[in-house]
Amino acid sequence: YYTDHGNHSTLVFNYNMDSNFSDASIYQQNSAQIGTCVYGTDRFSSPSGALNCSTSSAVEIQEMNGNFKTGFPMTFAAWIKVNALGASQPIFANNDRANAYSGVIIQLTSTGNVAINVGDGTTTGPTARRTYITNSVITTGQWMHITVVLIPAAGAAQYTSRVYFDGVAQTMGAQSG
């Protein structure tokens, strides 16, 4: 995950997928497992280079240790492989306030679209977040590189979102929230 701090980009966290949830960036934003995630074979046949999570499981980026808060613009990238659809599946989540939507959640919808939810930090409920959804869907059963870019736009809590599947820009549907 990268964010822009003035005129330079900063690597905020980096997970090497080496059988632990430790952040290799200078911020040391170690993660916690929610549910059941186990290390498994990645796209290069490395035996512990990928996480296998059930639909109700995820790796959560912990509170940013007071060192860093999610900033914009931001870029998030990950390799994912989804074996089956049917339930909403988280890819990435960060929320630094328990009583308000204030982070970013990137997830797959039950039909395989990528949804990006951005909280404005005011409260909970649909008026406190913006949701952007791709028109196209991911391909099940194969590794795909997903990149999400969020850029502030005119107006409070408004963003321009770009999503790429394997480097190809995806069209976005109407925003909600």
VOSEBA-225609 format. One record per residue (C-alpha): residue in one letter; x, y, z. Coordinates in steps of 0.02 Angstrom, whole numbers, padded with zeros to 5 digits, always signed. Each point is the difference from the previous one (the first is absolute). Example, Ala and Ser with C-alpha at 12.3 -4.5 7.8 and 13.67 -1.06 7.14 Angstrom:
// VOSEBA-225609
A+00615-00225+00390 S+00069+00172-00033 
END
This chain:
// VOSEBA-225609
Y+00000+00000+00000 Y+00070+00169-00051 T-00060+00174+00045 D+00055+00173-00056 H+00075+00114+00132 G+00026+00166-00088 N+00116-00026-00146 H+00058-00178+00036 S-00081-00171+00015 T+00020-00103+00157 L-00011-00188+00020 V-00117-00014+00149 F-00004-00187+00024 N+00074-00151-00086 Y-00040-00180+00042 N+00126-00123-00070 M-00111-00152+00026 D+00136-00093+00095 S-00109-00097+00122 N-00036+00146+00116 F-00101+00161+00005 S+00149+00117+00022 D+00014+00162-00097 A+00167+00022-00089 S-00021+00189-00021 I+00075+00129+00118 Y-00171+00022+00084 Q-00009-00179+00070 Q-00190-00011-00022 N-00013-00183+00048 S-00166-00082-00038 A-00118-00116+00090 Q-00094-00148-00068 I-00190-00001+00008 G-00075-00172-00019 T+00100-00136-00083 C+00138+00044-00123 V+00139-00124-00036 Y+00157+00019-00104 G-00003-00098-00162 T+00077-00013-00172 D+00015+00162-00100 R-00002+00030-00189 F+00187-00045-00010 S-00025-00164+00095 S+00083+00067+00158 P-00075-00108+00140 S-00038+00143+00121 G-00009+00153-00112 A-00189+00027+00003 L-00139+00011+00126 N-00152-00112-00019 C-00147+00083+00089 S-00180-00057+00011 T-00136+00123-00050 S-00024+00056+00181 S+00187+00018+00033 A+00125+00137-00035 V+00161+00081+00053 E-00035+00166+00083 I+00124+00143-00001 Q+00010+00048+00182 E-00017+00177+00071 M+00142+00098-00077 N+00099+00009+00164 G-00028+00188-00001 N+00137+00014-00131 F-00105+00012-00155 K-00178+00025-00056 T-00069-00051-00169 G+00034+00141-00122 F-00051+00043-00176 P+00037-00022-00139 M+00032-00184+00035 T+00042-00155-00101 F-00033-00178+00058 A+00059-00152-00098 A-00013-00187+00031 W+00000-00166-00089 I-00161-00096+00036 K-00073-00167-00050 V-00183-00031+00034 N-00057-00179-00016 A-00187+00033+00011 L-00122+00144+00017 G-00158+00007+00102 A+00034+00114+00147 S+00082+00169+00018 Q+00186-00026+00031 P+00119+00129+00076 I+00166+00036-00085 F+00062+00145+00108 A-00071+00096+00147 N+00061+00143+00108 N-00108+00097+00121 D+00077+00105+00137 R-00162+00043+00093 A-00121-00125+00074 N-00150+00118+00001 A+00014+00074-00176 Y+00041-00054-00177 S+00171+00078-00021 G+00107-00123-00096 V+00004-00092-00165 I-00075-00171-00034 I+00035-00088-00165 Q-00104-00156-00027 L-00073-00116-00129 T-00188+00001-00018 S-00095-00165-00006 T+00000+00014-00190 G+00188+00035-00015 N+00003+00188-00023 V+00130+00099+00097 A-00079+00123+00123 I+00094+00142+00084 N-00078+00078+00156 V+00075+00162+00067 G-00061+00071+00166 D-00007+00186+00037 G+00027-00020+00188 T-00163+00083+00054 T-00111-00144+00056 T-00059-00173-00052 G-00130-00033-00134 P-00010+00022-00189 T+00013+00191+00004 A+00173-00013+00080 R+00083-00098-00139 R+00021-00002-00189 T-00005-00164-00093 Y+00074-00027-00173 I-00028-00164-00094 T+00079-00067-00160 N-00116-00043-00144 S+00105-00154-00041 V+00035-00152+00109 I+00156-00095+00048 T+00037-00172-00074 T-00017-00142+00124 G+00129-00138+00012 Q+00150+00100-00060 W+00123+00123+00076 M-00041+00183-00040 H+00091+00159+00044 I-00120+00129+00072 T+00050+00184+00015 V-00111+00133+00078 V+00041+00186-00010 L-00098+00131+00098 I+00027+00184-00041 P-00088+00143+00091 A-00124+00095-00109 A-00096+00162+00024 G-00118-00006+00149 A+00014-00078+00171 A+00024-00189+00002 Q-00003-00010-00190 Y+00129-00106-00090 T+00045-00054-00173 S+00026-00187+00002 R+00097-00104-00124 V+00008-00188+00002 Y+00114-00109-00105 F-00012-00188-00030 D+00168-00068-00060 G+00049+00177-00052 V-00159+00033-00101 A-00107+00148+00056 Q-00177-00048+00048 T-00154+00107-00025 M-00087+00053+00160 G-00185+00001+00035 A-00093+00140+00087 Q+00056+00044+00176 S-00116-00012+00148 G-00003+00070+00176 
END
